[in-house]
Amino acid sequence: MSVPDSRLPGSTTKIAMSEPQNHGALAGARILDLTRILAGPLCAQMLGDMGAEVIKVEPPGAGDDTRAWGPPFAAGESAYFLGINRNKRSITLNMAAKAGQDILARLIKQCDVLVENFKAGTLEKWGFTNEWLEQNAPRVIRCSITGYGTDGPKGGLPGYDFILQAESGLMSICGEVDGDPMKYGVAIVDITTGLLACNTILAALNARHRTGRGQHVEVSLYESGLFMLANVASNHLVSGRDARRFGNGHPNIVPYTAYPVKDGMIAVAVGNDSQFVKFAAVLGHAEWAADTRFVRNQDRVVNREAIDGLIIDALKTEDAESLIDKLTQAGIPCGRINSVAQALSAPHTLARNMVETMRHPTAGDVKTLGMPFRFSDTPPSIRRVPPTLGQHTEQVLGDELGLSAERIAELRQQKII
């Protein structure tokens, strides 16, 4: 497999998967991934990309739900699972059984971080309370990913991305001005929650250097959804007015939207008044910048329909690429609205190593997204391909926990693993 040597544009190095190289920032850290679906697995994968060793624990039989989420599949492996589970070893374990809980306890003690997204109270039901962790694994950081947190009117309820997009207000600001509320094209609340979980874990690891102790950190889909409202939430909290949909437009900046051209659509982001002067000049309408309706951004926000209408008329006969070239030379942020296929095959995408190829043991060569972060001295890397279900059970139980082959066979016969 080819992986970047430094994650900076330039060289790549061929490495053998049997001898994974690891110079990442989190090399030496061990993560116990008890999560499934998206937010938790994405969080654990990012930690793995940054050098941590990740052990993914899955229920025997079916494993992580996303193993069955398809099509598409690559030789039986779902594309969904393949996209968020690299740099992990997989073991199967029935954590609801006493023998499985005994193994889980031993695993927890050997890890630095425990990431879980069980229904609130599940770990506690099995005996793994915060008090147990303090007494038996005081340096372990427990990260709980929940739907709504553990308190409040909805505390403890399970969370689903689509429902949280609805409840958090995100859907109400997405869609056409006079259309229905619309969800995002990806599970954006899950993804953001995974990013926030990774951030909290890194902060807790840093705090452990000072305190010598782990702690319990928590993120919820509900709070992540509210957090994503960002300036829209601030607009409401300051003004008291509810937010509304602007289609592709921006609530606070105009012109800042998508416009049709002769051969497609482009996105334009005019961020200030000086840029608007240049934008108007490029379009051959310098007089717009002197029009009292459009001189200042706040004027253009009030008169967005008028200026957008003028821009649409002016761009009807423009060719996308030539217009983008002219606007870019003038310093106006803009870009073609690409399809996913166009974005993933774009020269800049490939130059920045944002598409990698992994050699999977059953699926063969599989393309996957690269890593969106760069380190000059401790490069992230793809050291392990997404595991098959339970691929490393014997290895982890035997090499890491010291269980005999006979005991492993007994556990398998008892359906504990």
N, C-alpha and C positions, 0 to 999 in steps of 0.2 A: 504494500500500500504506500502511496505517496502522501506524506504529510509535510506541512511547512516546518522548516528548521527553526525559524525565529519569529514567524507570524508577521514579519515585515515583508513588503513586496520584494520578490526576488527569488532566492533559491528555495528548492524543495529537496528533501532527502528521502531516499528509499530506506525503510526500516522493516525488519521482519517482525510480524505480530507475535512470534514466539519469544522474542526478546524486546519487549516494549521499553522504549527509552522515556524517561520522565524527569524533566528539569523544570516542571511547573511550579508556580508559586505555592501551591498547596501540597506539594510532594511530601509524603510522610503522614498526612492526615488521612483518617479512615472514616468513611461515611456509611452508616447503615440506613439504607433506603427502604422504608416500609410503605412507600406510597404507590399509587396507581393513577391512571388516567393521564392528566397533563401537568397541572401546576407543580406537584411534587416531583414527578420524574424529570421535568425540565430543570427544576432547581438542582436536583442531584446530578444531572448531566453536566450542568455548568460547573459545578464543583469538581466533577471528574475531569472536564476539559482543562481546568486550571491546575490539575495535577493530583487531586485527591484520589485515593483508592475507594471505590464505591462497591458495596455489596448490596445487591437488590434482592429482597426477600419476596417471593411470590407464593400464593397458595398452590398446592399440588393440583395437577389436572389442567385447569384452564390458564392459570397465571394472571398477569395483568389484563384487565378487561380489553385494553387497546390491542392486544395480540389478535383479537378477532374483529377489529374495526376495519372493514374494507368492503369491497375493493377500493384501491388497488392492493395487490399482494405481490411480493417477489418470492417465488418458490415457496409459498405458504406463509411467509413472514409479512405482516401488514406494514404498509408504508408508514402508517401513523406511529406504530411502535418503533420502527426503525429510526424515525426522526428524532426521538427524545430519550433514547436509552443506550447510547454509546458510552464507552469508558466505564462499563459496569460488569461485574460478575453476577450471575443469577443463581440463587439457590431456591429450592422449594421447601416450604415449611408450613405445617399446620399449626398456626400460633394459638388456635383455640384449644388445643390439646395440652395436657400437662407436660408431656415429654417435649412437645414443641416449645412450650414456654421455658423449660429448663435450658434448651439450646439457645433460645432468644436471649435469656439472661446472660449467658456466657458471651454471646456476640456483642451485646450492649457494652459489657465491661471492657471489651477490646477495641471499642470505637471512640472516636472523638465527637462525632455528631450523630444523632438519631433524628431522622426526618420522617414524620408520619402524617397521614391525612385520614385517619380512622374517624368514625363517628365519635363525637366527644364522649369520653368515659370508657372507651373500649380498652385502651392500655391499662387504665386503672382497674377495670374489671378483671384483667388478667394478673393484677398485682403489681404492675409497673407504674406506681404513683411517683410524683415528684419526690416524695419522702424516700421511696425505695431508691431512686436515683441518687439522692443526696448521700444515702448511707452506703450504697454499693458501687456507684459509679459517679463520684462527686465531680469529676472533670468533664463529664459528658454534657454536651449541649443538646437539649431536646427542642426541636422545632416542630410545632403543631400547625398544620395547615387546615383550617376549618371553613365551614360555610359562612357562619355568622358570629364566630366567637363562642365563648362559653357562658356569657351572661346576656342580660337584656331580654326583651320579649321573644326574640327568635334564637336566643343562645342555645347551642347544641343541635340545631336542625342541620341536616345535610344541605350542601349548596351545589348548584349547577350553573355553569357559566351563563347559559341563555337566560335563566330566571334572574340571575344577578345583574345581567345587562339591563333587564326590564326594570327591576326594583331600584337599581342605583340611579336611574335617570339617564343612563347613557343612551338607551334606545330613543328616548324622547328628543334627543338633539341630533339624531342620525336619520337621514332620509331627505326626501324632497320637501321643499317649503310647505306645500299643500298636500303632501302625501302622508302615508302612515308611518309611525315610528318603525325604525329598521335596526336590526342587529348588525354588528360588524361582521366582516367576512371571515374572520378567524375568532377563536375563543379568547378574545382579548383580555377578559377578566382573569381567566386561568393563567394566561401568559404573564400578565402583570403581577399576579400573586406569586408565581414562581420566581420572578425577578426580585420581588420584595423579600421573599423567603431567603433567597440566596444572600441578599444584602444583610438581613438580620443575623444570619449565621456567621458571615464574615465579621460583623461587628462583635458578636459574642465570642468568637475565637480571639479577636484582638483584646477584648476585655479580660479573657482568661489569662493572658500574659501578665496582667496586673494583679488579678485577684487570685489566680491559681484554681479557680472553680468554674464549673459550667453553670448554665442557667436554663430556664425554660423560656423560649421565645415563641411568639404566636403571630400568625398573620391570618386574615380571613378574606374570603372572596368579597364579602359585603363591603368591608372597609376599603379594599383595593378598588372596587368599582366607584365608591364615593371619591377616593383619592384621585382617580383618573379624571374627574370632572374639572380639576385644576382651575384655570381662569374662569371657566363657566360657573363654577360654584362660587368663586369670589365675586363675579359680577352680580349674582343673585343676592349673596349675603350683604353686599354693599348697597345695592339699589333697591332690593326688595321685590324686583320684577322677576317673573319666572323666565327661564331660558326658552328659546324656540329653535326650530330647525332652520338652517340656512342652506340646505343642500350641500354643495361643495364649498360654500362660502364660509367666512370667518365672522364671528359675532362682533369683533372689535377692529378689524382691519379691512379696508376696501381700496383697490381691487385685490382680492385674495381668493381666487376660485378657479374653476376650470372653464375653458372657453372652447367652442367648436371652431375648427379651421377647415380648410378645404379637404384635407385628407386625414382627419382624425380629431383628437382633442388634445389641448395642452393645459398644463397647470401653470398659473402665474401667481407670484407672491410678492406684491409691491408692499414693502414693509414700512416705508416712510415717505414724507412729502418730496424729498429730493429725488427719490427713485421714481415717483409718479411723474415728475417733470420730464425725466429721461424717457420713461415709458410712453408718455403722450407724444414726445418728439419722434420716437422710433416709429410709431403708428401713423405719423404724418398729421397729428392733431395737437400741435403745441398749444393751441388756444384753450384746450381743456384745463391746463395748469393755471390759467388766469381766470377761469370761470369761478365765480364766488361759491358755486355749489360744490366745487371740487378742490379748492385750494388746499385745505387742510384735511388730514385723515378723518377727523371728526365730522367734517362737512360731507365727505364721501360716504361715511357710514350712514348718515341721515338720508343721503340721496343715492343709496346703492343701486336701486333699480334704474335710475337715470343713467349713471355712468356705466353700469354693466350693459345696458342696452346699446349705448354708443360703441362700447368695445366689441360687442358681438357683431354689430354691423361692420365695423372696421376690419374684423378678422375673417370674414366669410370667404374671401378670395386668397387668403394667405396659405402658403405651404408650410407645414409644421417645422421641417428641419431648417429651412431658410429663416423662418421667423425666430426659432429658438437661437440660431446663430446670431442674429441681429440683437436680440434681447440680451443674450449672454455677453456679447461684446460691450453692451451699454451698462452692464452690471445689474441687470434685472433678473432675479431668481425665477427660473422657469424650467419646465421639463415636459417631455412627452408622457402621456398617460399610457404606460405599458401594460400589456397582459402579464400574468405571472410567468409564462414561458419566455416572453421577451426580457423581463427583468432578470431571470435566472441565467439567460444566455448573453446578457449584455457584456461588452468588453470590460467595463469597469468591475462588474461582479466577478469575472474570472481573474482579473488582475489582482483583486483584493482577496483571492483564495476563499471566496464565499460559497463555492461549490467544491466539495471533496468527493473522492471515490474510495469506498471501503470494499475490501474483499471479505465477503460474508461466507461462513462455512457451508451454508445451504443455499443462499440466494445468489452467490457469485458476486460480481462487481455491482455495487449499489451506490448511486450518487446520493449525497446528503448535504445539507447546509453546512457551511464552514462556521468558524467562530468569530463573533462580532467584536472581539476585544484583542488588543495587542499588548505584549509585554516585551521590553527590549532585552531583559536579562533572564526572565523565568518564563519561557514561552509555553503557551498551552499546546496541546497536541491530541490527536486521536490515537490512542494506544490500544484500545480494544473496540471491536465492532459490537453492535447490540447483541446481547447473548441470546441463545436459544433457551427455552424454558428449562430451568434447573441445570444448565450446562456445567455449572461449577459447584454443584452440591457436594459431591464427594471430595473435591479439592479443598473447599472451605472447611467442611466438617472434619476431614482427616488432617490436613496440613495446619489449619489455623486453630482448631479446637482439640486436636489429638484423639479423635474418636477412631476406634479400630474399624477395620473393614467389616468385621462381624457385627459390630454395633450398628454401623451404617446400613447393613443389609437388614437387620431387625427393624430399624426405623422405617425403611422402605416397605417392608412387608406389612408393618402396622399402619401404613399410609400417613405417617408423620412427615415424611419427606417425599 
